[in-house]
Amino acid sequence: MFKDFFPLRVIFEPAETFGRISAGKTGWGWPLGLYALSIACSAFMLSVLPPQFIADSFEGAALPQGRGFWFYLAVAMPGGLVFSLFTCALLSVFTLFLRAGRLSLRLPLAALGLGAFGLLAAAMRASASLRPAGIAAALAASAFAFLAARRKKERFAAMLKAILALSVISVAAELAGGAAALAGSVETYTASSYLFSLFMLVWLAKAGAAVYDTAKPRAAGAAVLAILGSTAFLFLLLNLRLLPQEIFSVLLLVS
């Protein structure tokens, strides 16, 4: 009975499950349903956890004052989907780039470009004179992601399904985090969050390897670059004042 239960197959049979997704044998129902459930769980946790508990768990992370479940849900549902789309586009590009040639040469080259983008995102906060360059970088990154999505439409759609399906890990993380919060243990809550983040990264690499038919070390490198790139893009939008601080905080905690 449980062997064919999609959420469990994602966790315990990732290679086979992502292979079926890549072959077009999985619809959008389960992936979208798991995504919606994970966002609802995250919004609920943000609405019930004491602000100080969250701040202690994530090094001073601050949520907007006086907001509740419906605000977090309204921000996180579309915002998280856009973040997933952007991450999927970056993962597609980096996987295609890294799956051929020498990994020892291509990985540093991709990391160098991403590092320059990250430095520019960080510099936006300190220097208003860099704003035109930052806006240009944001537009270029958006265009880059859009073109990446169009290049391999079928594989992009399969990769997006896989990313949304991985929301089952987020649901498990929220359940574990809830247990830690009930016990009043900030340390356990933080450790649980980081453990499930690592779990998510490993399964994301498995998904990339299956969808783009590449070796797992190459897919792992692409997964790390994609996550870092998406996070840097969020910081760029924040520092350009195109993304309000309260929305940024919510997206950072649920993504």
N, C-alpha and C positions, 0 to 999 in steps of 0.2 A: 504493500500500500504506500508506504513512505518512500520507497525506492524511486517512484516516478513523480514525487512531489518536487516541483521545479526549484523552490528555494533551497531545499536540501541538496539537490543535484548541483546547484551552483557552488555550494560549499565543499561537498565531498567528492564530486566528480567534475571538476572544473574543465579538464581537457575535453572530455566527451560533450559536456554541455556547451562550451564555447564553440566546439566543432559543429554542433548542430545549429547553433546560431549563425555561424559563418556560412553554412550550407543552405540557409534560408528555411530551416525546418522549425523555427521558433517565431511565433508572432510577437506583437507588441504588448499584448495584454499583461503577462506576468512582469516584464521589465518595468512598464509604466506603473503598474500596481505596487510593485515593491518600492519604486522611487517615491510615489505618493505616501506610502506608509512610513518610509524612513523620514521624510520631511515632517510628517505629522508628529512622529515620535520626537524628533529634534525640537520642533516648536513647543511641544508639551514640556519637555525637559527644561528648555530655556524659560518657560513661563512659571515653572514651579520651584526651580532651584533658587536659593538665596543669591543675590548679586555678589555678595562677598565670597561665597563658595566658588562661584565661577571665576572671580578675580584671582582667588588663591590657587585655583587649579590650572589656570592658563596665564600666569605671570602678568597680572594686571588687566586682563581682558575686561572691557566694560560694555555692558549692554545699555541701550537707551532706557531712561527712567519712565515709569508709568505705562509700560507697554505690556500687552498680554499675548495669549496664545494666537489670537486671530491676526494680530499684527505680524508676529513671527512667521506664521503660516503664509500670509499674503506676500511677505518679502522673500521668504526662502523658497517657495514653490516655483515661481518663475525665475528667480535669481539663480537658484541651484541648477535649473535646467539649462540656462544660458551658460553657466560655468561648466556644466557637463559637455555641452556642445563645443565650447572652446577647447576644453581639455581633450575631447575626442579628436578635434581637428589637429591639434598639436601632436597628439599621440600618433595619428596617421602619418603626418609628415616625418616625424622623427623615426618612426619604425621603418618607413620606406627608405629613408636616408641611411639608416644604420644596418639594414639587412644585407647590403651588398658591400664589397670592399673590405678593407682592413678596419676592424673595430677600434684598434689602438690609435688609428689616425682620425677616423670619422667622429668618434665620441668626443675627443678634446675639441675638435673643430666646432661641433654643435654646441658644446658646453661654453665655448668662448663667445659665440654669438649670443647665447642666452644670458651669459654673464654680463655682457655689454648692455643688454636690454634691462637686466635687473639693476645695474648701476644707474642707468638713466632714470628708472622708476624711483630709485631712492633719492637721486639728486633733485627731483622735482620739489621735494619738501623744503630744501634749503635755498633754492635759487629760482625766483620767479622769471628770470631772464631765459631759463631753459624751457619755459612753457610751450613756445611754438614747436620746439624739437620734441617735446613730450607728446603733444597732440599729434604731430606727424607720426611718431612711433606708435601711438595707439591706433591711428587709422591704418598704418601699414600692417600692424599685427592683426587687426580685424579683417583686412583684405586678404592677408596671408591665410588666415583660418578659413575664410569663405572659399578661396580657390582650392584649398586642400580638401574641403568637403566635396567640391564639384569634381575633383580629379578622379576619385575612385568611389563613385556614389554607392555602389552595392556594398563594398567593404566598409565604407564610412557608416552606412546604416547598420551593418552588423556590429561594428565596434560600438556604436552608440547604444544598441540593444544590450551589449555585454556590460557596458559601463552602468547603465540603468539597473541591470540585473544584479550588479554588485552592491546595490543598495541594501540587499539582505544582510550584508556585513554591517552596514550602518545601523540597521535595526537591532542586530545582536549587540553592537557596541552600546546602544542606548539602554538596552536591558541590563547589561553589565554595569554601565554607569549609574543607572537608577539604583541598583543594589548597593553600589559603593556609596552613593549619596544617602541612602536610607541608613547606612551604617555610620554616616558622618565622617568618612575617611577621604580627605582631600587627596592624600597620596595614592590611595587605591584607585580613585576616580581618574586621576591624571595618568597613572600607569596603564590603566585599562584603555584609556583613549589612545595613548601612543601605541599600545600593543595592537589594537584593532586597525590603527592607521597603517602599521607595518603589514598587517595581514591584508589590508586592502591593496597596498602597493604590490605585494607579491601576486595576488590574484589578478590585478590589472595587467601585470606582465604576462601571466598565463593567458589572459584574454587576447592581448596583442599578438602573442606568439601563435595562437590558434587562428585568429582572423586573418593575419597577414603572412601566415606560413613562414615563420622565421624562427631562428634559435632563441631560446629563452634568455640567455645573457644579453643578446641584442635588444630583445623586447623589454627586458628589465631596464636597460639604459634609457630606452625611449620613454618608458613609463615615468622614470624619475625626472627626466627633462620636461615632460609634459606637465607634471604636477607643479614643478618649480616655475615653469613658464606661465601657467594659469594663475598661480599665486602672485607672481610679479606683475601680471597684467592688472589684477585687482588693486595692488598697491599703486600702480601707475594711475589708474582711474581715481583713486582716493587722493593722491598727491596733486593731481590736476584739478581737484575739486569738482570732478564730474560724477563722483559717487559720494553721497553723504556718509559721514562717519558712522551713523547708527546702522545704515544698511550694510556698510562694509563689515562692521563688527558681527552682524548676524550671519552674513554669507561666509565669513571666515570661520565661524564656529560650526556651521552646518555642512560646509563643503569638505 
